[in-house]
Amino acid sequence: MEAVQLGLGGRLLGRARGMLEGQRAEDGKLHLLTGQLADALSDALSIAESRGLRLREAASRTVHETPLALRAYGMLTLPGRDLASARTARHYVRDTCRSWMLPADTTDDLVAITGELVANALEHTDSPIVAITCALTPGTATVGVTDDGRSGGTPVASPSAAGSEAECEGGRGLLITDALATRWRTRRSGGALTVWAEVAIEATS
């Protein structure tokens, strides 16, 4: 089932990429949104495949290990030039986590991370649209924020003492994300920048 789901996602992504190549850049917001949707799907597939590989490696040592599959996925696009988008994004992630019946601690961490990532995108970019994605797999929940990537620089957890002022601004000082997330990464695709963070879901008794 996992292989079928990933295969379908890969075919859909390939079709979306083909359509994007045929689209004209003058299509504006529609072109940008389509690109962000393709990037979000690519991120979800990458996360699922990465976690699946690790589970398969563990399966060689644990007979009854269950293969990983993407259980749920959600996406919301918001105005990138409206500061109210940060609050809307937090509410969206909280409602999504509750609908997935995630533990309260996990939900609070993901909401805090979302607030940090969206606030940074609003402050450091002039992106017309910001996309928020949520992905659920066994044992983990992931949130990602995508903007048009025009701010330059690469987000880092804390600016180094040797870093330039421009690098520090581009780095965005993601201290909250670094402290709360099990792991987080950045990804650039088609000019857009996605910052995603993964939080482990603690087993409840």
C-alpha positions as CSV (number, residue, x, y, z in Angstrom):
1,M,0.0,0.0,0.0
2,E,2.8,2.4,0.9
3,A,4.5,1.7,-2.5
4,V,1.2,2.4,-4.3
5,Q,0.6,5.6,-2.5
6,L,4.2,6.9,-3.1
7,G,4.0,5.8,-6.8
8,L,0.7,7.7,-7.3
9,G,2.2,10.7,-5.6
10,G,5.2,10.6,-7.8
11,R,3.1,10.4,-11.0
12,L,1.0,13.3,-9.9
13,L,4.1,15.3,-9.1
14,G,5.6,14.5,-12.5
15,R,2.3,15.6,-14.3
16,A,2.3,18.8,-12.2
17,R,5.9,19.6,-13.1
18,G,5.1,19.0,-16.8
19,M,2.2,21.4,-16.6
20,L,4.3,24.0,-14.9
21,E,6.9,23.9,-17.7
22,G,4.1,24.6,-20.1
23,Q,2.7,27.5,-18.1
24,R,3.7,31.0,-18.8
25,A,5.3,33.0,-15.9
26,E,2.8,35.8,-16.7
27,D,0.1,33.7,-15.1
28,G,1.1,35.3,-11.9
29,K,-0.4,34.1,-8.7
30,L,-1.9,31.0,-10.3
31,H,1.6,29.9,-11.5
32,L,3.1,30.6,-8.1
33,L,0.3,28.6,-6.3
34,T,0.7,25.7,-8.7
35,G,4.4,25.6,-8.1
36,Q,3.9,25.7,-4.3
37,L,1.4,22.9,-4.5
38,A,3.9,20.8,-6.5
39,D,6.7,21.7,-4.0
40,A,4.5,20.7,-1.0
41,L,3.7,17.3,-2.6
42,S,7.4,16.8,-3.3
43,D,8.2,17.6,0.3
44,A,5.6,15.2,1.6
45,L,6.9,12.4,-0.6
46,S,10.5,13.0,0.4
47,I,9.5,12.9,4.1
48,A,7.5,9.7,3.7
49,E,10.3,8.0,1.6
50,S,13.0,9.1,4.0
51,R,11.1,7.8,7.0
52,G,10.2,4.6,5.1
53,L,13.8,3.9,4.4
54,R,14.7,4.2,8.0
55,L,11.9,1.9,9.0
56,R,12.9,-0.7,6.4
57,E,16.5,-0.6,7.8
58,A,15.1,-1.1,11.3
59,A,12.9,-4.0,10.0
60,S,16.0,-6.0,9.3
61,R,16.7,-6.0,13.0
62,T,13.0,-6.0,14.2
63,V,10.8,-8.7,12.7
64,H,7.5,-7.1,13.4
65,E,8.3,-3.6,12.3
66,T,5.4,-1.9,10.3
67,P,6.3,0.0,7.1
68,L,5.7,3.7,7.2
69,A,2.9,5.4,5.3
70,L,1.6,8.9,4.9
71,R,-1.5,8.9,7.0
72,A,-2.9,12.4,6.5
73,Y,-2.0,15.6,4.7
74,G,-3.3,19.2,4.8
75,M,-2.5,22.5,3.1
76,L,-3.5,26.1,3.5
77,T,-2.5,29.1,1.4
78,L,-2.6,32.6,3.0
79,P,-1.8,36.2,1.9
80,G,1.9,36.8,2.3
81,R,1.6,40.5,2.9
82,D,-0.9,40.3,5.8
83,L,0.4,40.0,9.3
84,A,-2.9,38.4,10.3
85,S,-1.8,35.3,8.3
86,A,0.5,34.2,11.2
87,R,-2.5,33.9,13.6
88,T,-4.6,32.2,11.0
89,A,-1.8,29.7,10.3
90,R,-1.5,28.9,14.0
91,H,-5.2,28.2,14.3
92,Y,-5.2,26.1,11.2
93,V,-2.3,23.9,12.5
94,R,-4.0,23.6,15.9
95,D,-7.3,22.5,14.4
96,T,-5.5,20.1,12.1
97,C,-3.6,18.5,15.0
98,R,-6.7,18.1,17.0
99,S,-8.6,16.5,14.1
100,W,-5.7,14.0,14.0
101,M,-6.0,13.5,17.7
102,L,-2.4,14.4,18.4
103,P,-1.1,14.7,22.0
104,A,-1.5,18.2,23.5
105,D,2.3,18.7,23.8
106,T,2.9,17.8,20.2
107,T,0.1,20.1,19.1
108,D,1.5,23.0,21.1
109,D,5.0,22.5,19.7
110,L,3.8,22.4,16.1
111,V,1.6,25.5,16.7
112,A,4.6,27.4,18.1
113,I,6.9,26.3,15.3
114,T,4.2,27.4,12.7
115,G,4.0,30.8,14.3
116,E,7.8,31.2,14.1
117,L,8.1,30.1,10.5
118,V,5.2,32.1,9.2
119,A,6.2,35.2,11.1
120,N,9.7,35.0,9.6
121,A,8.3,34.5,6.1
122,L,6.0,37.6,6.5
123,E,8.9,39.7,8.0
124,H,11.7,38.7,5.6
125,T,10.0,38.2,2.3
126,D,7.5,40.1,0.1
127,S,5.9,36.8,-1.1
128,P,2.3,37.3,-2.2
129,I,1.4,33.9,-0.9
130,V,2.6,31.7,2.0
131,A,1.7,28.0,2.0
132,I,1.4,26.0,5.2
133,T,1.5,22.2,4.9
134,C,0.9,19.5,7.5
135,A,1.8,15.8,7.2
136,L,1.1,12.9,9.5
137,T,3.1,9.6,9.5
138,P,3.3,7.0,12.2
139,G,5.3,8.5,15.0
140,T,5.8,12.0,13.5
141,A,4.0,15.1,12.5
142,T,5.5,17.7,10.2
143,V,4.7,21.3,9.4
144,G,6.1,23.3,6.4
145,V,6.0,26.9,5.3
146,T,6.7,27.9,1.7
147,D,7.3,31.4,0.4
148,D,8.6,32.7,-2.9
149,G,12.2,32.5,-1.7
150,R,13.2,36.0,-2.8
151,S,14.7,37.0,0.6
152,G,18.0,35.2,-0.2
153,G,20.1,33.6,2.4
154,T,19.6,30.2,4.0
155,P,17.6,29.9,7.3
156,V,19.8,28.9,10.3
157,A,19.0,28.2,13.9
158,S,21.2,31.1,15.1
159,P,23.4,33.5,13.2
160,S,27.1,32.8,13.6
161,A,29.4,35.5,15.0
162,A,31.2,35.6,11.7
163,G,28.1,35.9,9.6
164,S,27.3,39.1,7.7
165,E,24.3,41.2,8.6
166,A,22.6,40.1,5.4
167,E,23.2,36.5,6.2
168,C,21.8,37.0,9.7
169,E,18.6,38.6,8.3
170,G,18.2,35.8,5.8
171,G,19.0,33.2,8.4
172,R,16.0,34.4,10.5
173,G,17.3,33.1,13.8
174,L,15.0,30.0,14.0
175,L,15.8,29.3,17.7
176,I,12.3,28.2,18.7
177,T,12.0,25.8,15.8
178,D,15.5,24.3,16.6
179,A,14.5,23.9,20.2
180,L,11.1,22.3,19.7
181,A,11.5,20.2,16.5
182,T,12.9,16.7,16.4
183,R,14.6,17.9,13.2
184,W,14.1,20.6,10.6
185,R,15.4,21.3,7.2
186,T,15.1,23.8,4.3
187,R,14.4,23.1,0.6
188,R,14.6,25.3,-2.5
189,S,12.7,24.4,-5.6
190,G,11.8,26.5,-8.6
191,G,12.9,29.6,-6.6
192,A,10.5,28.9,-3.7
193,L,11.8,28.3,-0.2
194,T,10.3,25.7,2.1
195,V,11.2,25.4,5.8
196,W,9.8,22.2,7.4
197,A,10.0,20.9,10.9
198,E,9.2,17.4,12.2
199,V,8.0,16.6,15.7
200,A,8.0,13.1,17.2
201,I,4.7,11.9,18.5
202,E,5.1,10.5,22.0
203,A,3.2,7.3,22.6
204,T,0.3,7.7,25.0
205,S,-0.5,5.1,27.6
